[in-house]
Amino acid sequence: MTTFKDLGLKSEIISALTDLGYEKPTEIQEKAIPQVIASDQDLKAFAQTGTGKTAAFSLPILEKIDLDNQSVQAIILSPTRELAIQIARNIEEFSTHLKGFKVAAVYGGSDINGQIRKLNKGVQIVVGTPGRTVDLIKRRKLQLNNVEWLVLDEADEMLNMGFKDELDQVLEVTPETKQTLLFSATFPKEVDRIARNYMNNPAQIDAGKRNSGSDNVTHEYYVVTDRNRYPALKRIADINPDIYGIIFCRTRRETQEVADKLIQDGYSADSLHGELSQAQRDIVMQKFRKKTLQILVATDVAARGLDVDSLTHVINYKLPDQIESYTHRSGRTGRAGSKGISIAIVSPGERRKLSPIERIIGKKFVQMQVPDGKDICKKQLLRLVDKVNDFEVNESQIGEYLPTIQEKLKDLDRDELIKRFVSIEFNSFLSYYENANDLNDLSRSREKDSRGKRRDDENMTRFFINIGRKDKLNPARLIGLINDQQISKNIEIGQIEILDTFSFFELDKNFTDETVGAFTNNDVSFEGRGVNVEVTEKKRAGNRGGGRRRSGGGKNHRGSSGGSRRSRPSNGDAPKKFNKSGFGRDRSDRSRKKRHD
């Protein structure tokens, strides 16, 4: 068995690794460390997330660094501040026994003056995000003229995030004699361009299959309608009561919305995204690492610096736009020899996106059925029983209360006592899943009754809009008008009814306030007419005019339209609360028709 000592590292570094519990090097460490120690040749190294790349490039640099020289000798660039902080923290741990060594992390979202003061005191290694590094270079506070090593960690991700110009600027001000170490999980064209333009005859190391996922990760997917995406997520969490995982969303807003729903539903969850301050992010990550949080909802960028080895699940609430991002996400579970599960929640139209991912990871996705309420209740109930069975009783604490308790419960036999105990702990759970719908039945979202009305519309809010056919409105133009307000990238549109002078449409109820606010605050107009959108109290009883129903189209949305020119809404369909002037009142059909005509 190869040891770290066999790789040529000095005793001080070996002692630090021993203190940290490192026993043997990973494949990328075993290949990269001797290469960097023995040679000044540039290096391209490819290894998946979670394989120990930080030690692979930092340990040989620590081995060769001049501790008597207080100038910056190595600059390490990483895509996010979390990852920069993590790398700097790891280097501090590796260098515990190296006297005179200093490392500094520089990143945006934190006081630049404090970072400048640390640089002024002298550091041998700087770990930075591209933006803050360029800022410090322009201020002449970061001098890289003595740099001997330039490390590009997660180079593919930095390019995905749009840091190409910043990378070029940093590379241009470093000495030509430096050794450039490029570490990446994938090898897109832009990474190849950097290698060609800024590296001199680089050696290449591959650890594991490039672009592939961990052999310890199982890939599963669930197919549901967009409106059932969160209910499906909730059921997945409920059927896995011991879940310790990350839920990945595509946007900051979606991340916060999903986290808020989970918290409201009683889960130990929190969010991690770019709108949080550094202090807030540190608190969230600390709680998650300590397992105070069971579920973390995060964007791809925010989670880059989160180094956790024991995740049971990674859940893709929405599939990422880049296949490489899926590889990064799934690589966060199944680490350190543990088994992990990567789950994708997809709509019927998104199933085609799985095939390209399968080709990259070299594995097939397994389709799973969203668990029903009965299965979830059984799983949760048995878990509760196991917890009670395994719980250690502290006799000294409860002993004095037992006689009173036994007296109060003396009329209950064993079976009755068990039933009541389970009911106290479990009634709310049973109630929630009583008569729960089958989320695997995709036809329910399009199912209509004999009058043409959707049956499964409890997740939709119905809106009144004061424009109709006379304003040249049709379903496609209405969908376009809704899209223009940028309420949400993937908001689902339900039933649409276009009438002569006004219309109705349905949207996901989770975006009710955002929809009203968007149309009110943006001063929307259509064909020269001011647009007024209000929430209606009830849905129409039916399509009484006998008009033909039509489908409206729009990117990422679905809708249907119906009703004849003689169709009129029922009295119960009057708009309530929201209008342009801010006043709320109910109006009859006749008064509203007169007003809008």
C-alpha positions, 0 to 999 in steps of 0.5 A: 500500500502506498503511503504519503511518506512514499510520495516524497513529502517531508515529516512536518507534512506527514505529521499534519496528515496523520493528525487529520486522520489521512491514511493513504493517498487517493488516486489523483494524489498518488499520481499528482504529488510525485509529478509536481515534486519531481518536475517543473513541467506544467500539469493537466489533471482530471479527476471528479469532485470529491477525489481529494484534488486540494491535497493533490496540488497543495501538498507538493507546493507546501513541500517545495515552498520557501518558508523564509520568503514572505512574498506570494509564491503560489496563487490558487484560483477557484470558482467560488468564495466557499471553495476558496475558503475551503481550500485555504482552510485545508492548506492551513491544516496541512501546514500546521507544523510548517513554521513561518508559513501563511496562507490567505483567502481573497474573495468577494462579499467580504471586507477587502481592506481586511484581506489587504492587511493580511496580504501586507503582512506577507503570505506565501500562498493566496487562494482567491476567486477570479474577480477579487484577485483581479481587483487586488491586482489592479489596486496593486495590493497583490503582487504576482511577479514572484509566483512559482505556481499557478493553480486553476482549480475547477477550471471548467466551472470557472469558465462555465461561470463566465470568468474567462476574462478574469483568468486571462488577466491573472495569467498575463501578469504571472511569470512565464517561468511559473508552473501551471497546474490545471485541475478539472472534472471535465475538459471543455473547449475553453479549458483546452484553449487555456491549456494551449495558450498558457501552458507549456507542453503540459503533462497529463494525469487522469484519475478515474473516468473523465466526466463520469460519476462515482461507481458508488452512486445510483441514479434515479428519476421520477416523472411528475407534472410541474405542479407536482414537483414539490409534492413529489420532493416532499414524498421522496424526503418522507420515504427516506426519513434519515435523508442527509442531502442537498437539493439543487435548484437552478435559481436563487429564487427557486432555492429560497422558495423550496427551502421555505416550503420545506421549513413550513412543512416541518423539515430541518432545512435551509437554503444556500444561495448568492443573495446570502451574506458571507456570515449567513452562508457560513452559519448555514454551512456550519449547521449542515456540516454538523448535521443540525440541518438534514436538508440543504437547498442550494444553487450549483454555485453556492454549493461548490465549496461545501465539502461533506463526505456522508451525504445520502442523497443529491436531489435535482429539483430541476435538471441543470442546463449543463451536463457537467453540472449534473456530474458535479452535483451527483459527485457530492454523494457516494464519497469515501466508499459510501453509497449514494443516490442521485435523484432527478425530478423531471416533467414528461417533456424533460425525460429526453434530457436524461439520455445525454447525461447517461452517455456521460456518466456511463450509467442508466437512470432507473425510473422510480414511482413516487411513493404513495401515502400508504407506503410513506406512513408505513415507513415513518411509523416503523421508523418511529417504533425503531426509535422507541425500541432503541431509545435508552431510558434514564431511570434516574431522571424519570424514576420519581415520576413513574408511580404517578404515571403508572397510576394514571395509565393503569386502566389501559392495557398494553395494546391500547397504550401502544395505539394511543402512543402511536396516534399522538405521534402519528395522527398528523402524518396519517391525516396529511396523506389520507386520500393522497393523489397518485402523483405518478398518474400524469393524466390527472393534470389534463383530466377534465370532467364532462363540462370541460373543467380540470378536476385537478386544479387545487394548485392553481389560482384563477386570475381576471384580466381586463383584455379580450378578443376585441383587444386582439388577444388570443391564448398565445399572446396572453401566454407571451404577456405573462412570460414578459413579466418574468414571474418565474422561468418555469411557471405553469399556466393552466386553463385560459378563457378568452372572452370579448372584453376580458379573459381568465387564466390560471397560474401556479398558486405559489406565484399568486402574489408575484403575478399580481405584483408584476402586473401592478408594478410594471404598468403593463399595457397591451395594444395601447390599453392598460392591463389590470390583473386581479384574483377571482374568488371561484372558478367558472362553473362551466363553458356555457356558450358552447364554444370550441376549446383551443390550446394556447402555446408558449415556451415552457408553458401550457394552456387551453382556451374556451368559451363563445362570444356570448359566454359570461362568467358566473356571479361567483367569479367576480374578482376580489382584493386586487386591482390597479388602484389598490381597492378591493371589492366584489362586482357583479357580472353586469357592472363589470361588463359595463365597466370594461365595455 
